[in-house]
Amino acid sequence: MKNNIIQRAGMLITLLLLISASAWSADTLKPFELVSNEAADFSGVVDATKNKLQSGGFTLAGEYSPYDGAHIFVVTNDELQAAAAKSDFGGYGSVIRVAVTKNADKVEVSYSNPMYWSNAFRIPADLTAVAEKMTAALGKGEPFGSEKGLTAEKLKKYHYKMLMPYFDDPDTLGKFDSFADAMEKINKNLAAGTSGITKVFEVKIPGKDQALIGVAMTEGAAADKTIMEKIDVHGTRHTAHLPYAILVSGKTAYALNGKFRIALSFPDLSMMGAGSFMEIMDAPPAIKESLSTVAK
């Protein structure tokens, strides 16, 4: 009798642990938040979104229209920059991308989820307050971009599949004599439109020789429009994936490997078939090659 009670108690404890583990695993994050999706005047929504962001306490670092029916605002604030300064390559997470997209007869307003991306970029800071400010500025969002989402722990060690790159496998674009030299040469090349690449924004990380430079890419297999026309074709648009960025840290210029960066925005993307990674297999090397020409 006593043994039966002990066995039942053990089974109950095991069941409770399994339920707890299941509840924890359900606490997942998705790459984007959809704020609104309704029939509206595109230009009017663009103007209204810009006003909301600026009055909501965010600094507009830059804006970009990669193709018709898409407009992206890149915003930052002191909290994002302070969080970015806490890790070696945290600069990647110093901004939030906010997109207005014409999708069929509706206009979508969406943004990159700071909680998702800060974990993917291994930033040791709680960005709940930043997420709440974004909600206050634009309204409550609905997570999207992945059917099941990813836990914070999985994001911190994310890679798309076996043998694919991790966060700490970036593309090295160029090395310079100093941080100032790197910034001068890269900005000079961007101003000249080298390889069809121009600057969208620049954010300096406080207290460090580090800056994030967002870029518009318009030529060849690396072109933003070319890539998005092939993979951003289903459901709510992932426009806030753009723009790509160069991270200047110390004397070196880096960019996230395309196989990692694109997969983070499209974690459910299949390997084969229409609208798959196979459709853009030449994009990651083309992105590296194009960005490297800017860092010379």
PyMOL commands that set and color helices and strands:
alter all, ss='L'
color gray80, all
select helices_A, chain A and resi 2-25+42-55+78-84+90-93+114-120+128-138+152-156+179-191+194-196+220-222+224-231+239-241+258-265+277-280+283-294
alter helices_A, ss='H'
color red, helices_A
select strands_A, chain A and resi 32-38+59-67+70-76+96-103+106-112+142-144+171-175+197-204+210-217+244-249+252-255
alter strands_A, ss='S'
color yellow, strands_A
deselect
rebuild
show_as cartoon
